[in-house]
Amino acid sequence: MTTYFTADSHFGHASVLRMSGRPFASIQEHDEALVAAWNSVVGPRDEVWHLGDFALGASPERCASLFRRLRGRKILVRGNHDRKRVTDLPWHEQHDLVSRRIEGQRIVMCHYPMRAWPGAWRESVHFFGHTHGSLPDTSQSCDVGVDRWSYAPVTLGQIRERLAATPEIPEERRLGQQGEDDDAEG
């Protein structure tokens, strides 16, 4: 089993084509390309953390149809556009903010980018979406949205490579805080 991360698929959201400069002629072409990109890397036994904004503007039936076509065990970290048509889908889990150890790495996941997060002083990393690639990564935080990753989910290994190549440290560490208020990891 491989664990993948993604965000901001915006299935059914025609305005995202213009808003994010996505190179598709129609939302139908967009949706089909994102399903193909997802299924080209994710296998049936893999796990995918979707960090919000799965769909917007698609009917509940269209959301369910797209969801069924996507491989893997899917977990949702809710975004600002994830309404009932999305939250009613058969996600394995749903969260607003979650901290998990995956492949030995503590990861704090939220749809929104954070300037500081629990464990930042203890080498935890933060994955987010929402900004559609407009917010630069740091050495410990990364936008996992489709706009940054060729429209496909990515592995922790791929993200680690990007983090290692990003010299900018998180703001919390730049400010010289000692982490006294940092939550202890369990």
C-alpha positions in Angstrom: 0.0 0.0 0.0 1.2 3.5 -0.9 -0.2 6.7 0.7 -1.0 9.6 -1.6 -2.0 13.2 -1.0 -3.9 15.7 -3.1 -6.3 18.7 -2.8 -8.4 21.1 -4.8 -9.7 18.8 -7.5 -12.8 21.0 -7.9 -14.7 18.4 -9.9 -17.6 20.0 -11.7 -16.4 23.6 -11.1 -16.2 25.3 -14.5 -14.8 28.5 -13.1 -11.7 26.8 -11.8 -10.5 26.4 -15.3 -10.1 30.2 -15.6 -9.4 30.9 -12.0 -6.5 28.5 -11.8 -5.4 28.6 -15.4 -6.1 24.9 -15.9 -5.5 23.9 -19.5 -8.8 22.1 -20.3 -11.4 23.1 -22.9 -14.3 22.2 -20.7 -15.1 21.0 -17.2 -16.0 17.6 -18.6 -12.5 17.3 -20.1 -11.0 18.5 -16.8 -12.9 16.0 -14.7 -11.9 13.1 -17.1 -8.3 14.2 -17.1 -8.2 14.4 -13.2 -9.8 10.9 -12.9 -7.2 9.5 -15.4 -4.3 11.2 -13.6 -5.5 9.9 -10.2 -6.0 6.3 -11.5 -2.6 6.4 -13.3 -0.8 6.5 -10.0 -3.2 5.2 -7.3 -3.9 1.5 -7.0 -7.0 -0.2 -5.5 -5.2 -0.9 -2.2 -3.6 2.5 -1.9 -4.7 5.3 0.5 -5.4 8.9 -0.7 -5.7 11.9 1.6 -7.8 14.5 -0.2 -7.2 17.8 1.6 -10.4 19.5 0.5 -12.4 21.0 -2.3 -13.2 17.7 -3.9 -16.1 19.1 -6.0 -18.0 22.3 -6.5 -21.0 22.8 -8.8 -21.4 19.1 -9.6 -24.7 17.4 -8.7 -24.7 14.8 -5.9 -25.1 12.1 -8.5 -22.1 13.4 -10.5 -20.0 13.6 -7.4 -20.9 10.0 -6.5 -20.1 8.8 -10.0 -16.7 10.5 -10.0 -15.9 9.2 -6.5 -16.7 5.6 -7.5 -14.3 5.8 -10.4 -11.3 6.9 -8.3 -9.1 4.1 -7.0 -8.0 3.6 -3.4 -9.2 4.1 0.1 -10.2 7.8 0.3 -9.9 10.1 3.3 -11.3 13.7 3.3 -9.9 16.6 5.1 -12.8 19.0 4.5 -12.3 22.2 2.5 -14.4 25.4 2.2 -16.3 24.0 -0.8 -17.0 20.5 0.6 -20.8 20.6 1.2 -23.2 17.7 1.7 -22.8 16.4 -1.9 -19.1 15.7 -1.0 -19.4 14.9 2.8 -22.1 12.3 2.1 -19.8 10.3 -0.1 -18.4 7.1 1.4 -15.1 8.5 2.6 -13.2 6.1 4.9 -12.7 9.0 7.3 -13.4 12.8 7.4 -11.5 15.5 9.3 -11.2 19.3 9.5 -7.6 19.1 10.8 -5.6 15.9 11.5 -2.2 15.0 12.7 -1.0 11.5 11.7 2.3 9.6 11.6 2.6 8.2 8.1 5.8 6.3 7.0 7.5 7.5 10.2 6.7 11.2 9.5 4.4 13.3 11.6 2.1 15.2 9.2 -0.4 17.9 10.1 -3.0 18.1 7.4 -5.6 20.9 6.8 -7.2 22.3 3.8 -5.8 25.7 4.8 -2.1 26.6 5.0 -0.8 27.4 8.5 2.0 29.6 9.5 2.7 27.4 12.5 1.4 24.0 13.5 1.8 21.5 16.3 5.2 19.8 16.1 6.8 22.2 13.7 9.8 22.4 16.1 9.9 18.6 16.2 10.2 18.1 12.5 6.5 17.6 11.7 5.5 18.8 8.3 2.3 20.5 7.2 0.3 19.6 4.0 -2.4 21.9 2.7 -4.4 22.9 -0.3 -6.7 25.9 -0.8 -4.2 28.3 -2.5 -4.0 26.6 -5.9 -0.2 26.9 -6.0 -0.1 30.6 -5.2 1.6 30.3 -1.8 5.2 29.2 -1.8 6.2 26.0 0.1 8.7 26.0 2.9 11.1 23.4 4.0 8.4 21.9 6.2 5.1 22.8 4.5 3.7 21.9 1.1 0.7 22.6 -1.1 -0.4 19.2 -2.2 -3.1 20.5 -4.6 -3.5 19.3 -8.1 -2.4 22.7 -9.5 1.1 22.1 -8.1 1.4 18.4 -9.0 0.3 17.8 -12.6 -3.2 17.1 -11.5 -2.4 13.8 -9.8 -2.0 12.7 -6.2 1.6 12.5 -4.9 3.5 10.3 -2.5 5.3 11.3 0.7 8.6 10.6 -1.1 7.8 13.1 -3.9 6.8 15.7 -1.3 10.0 15.1 0.8 12.1 15.7 -2.4 10.3 19.1 -2.9 10.7 20.0 0.8 14.4 19.1 0.7 14.8 21.4 -2.3 13.0 24.3 -0.6 15.4 26.3 1.6 12.8 28.6 3.1 12.1 27.7 6.7 8.6 28.1 8.3 7.7 31.4 9.8 7.5 30.0 13.3 11.1 28.9 13.2 12.2 32.2 11.6 10.7 34.1 14.5 13.0 32.2 16.8 10.3 30.7 19.0 11.5 27.9 21.3 8.4 25.8 20.8 7.2 25.9 24.5 3.6 26.1 23.3 4.1 23.4 20.8 1.8 20.4 21.4 3.7 17.3 22.4 3.5 14.5 19.9 2.0 11.2 21.1 
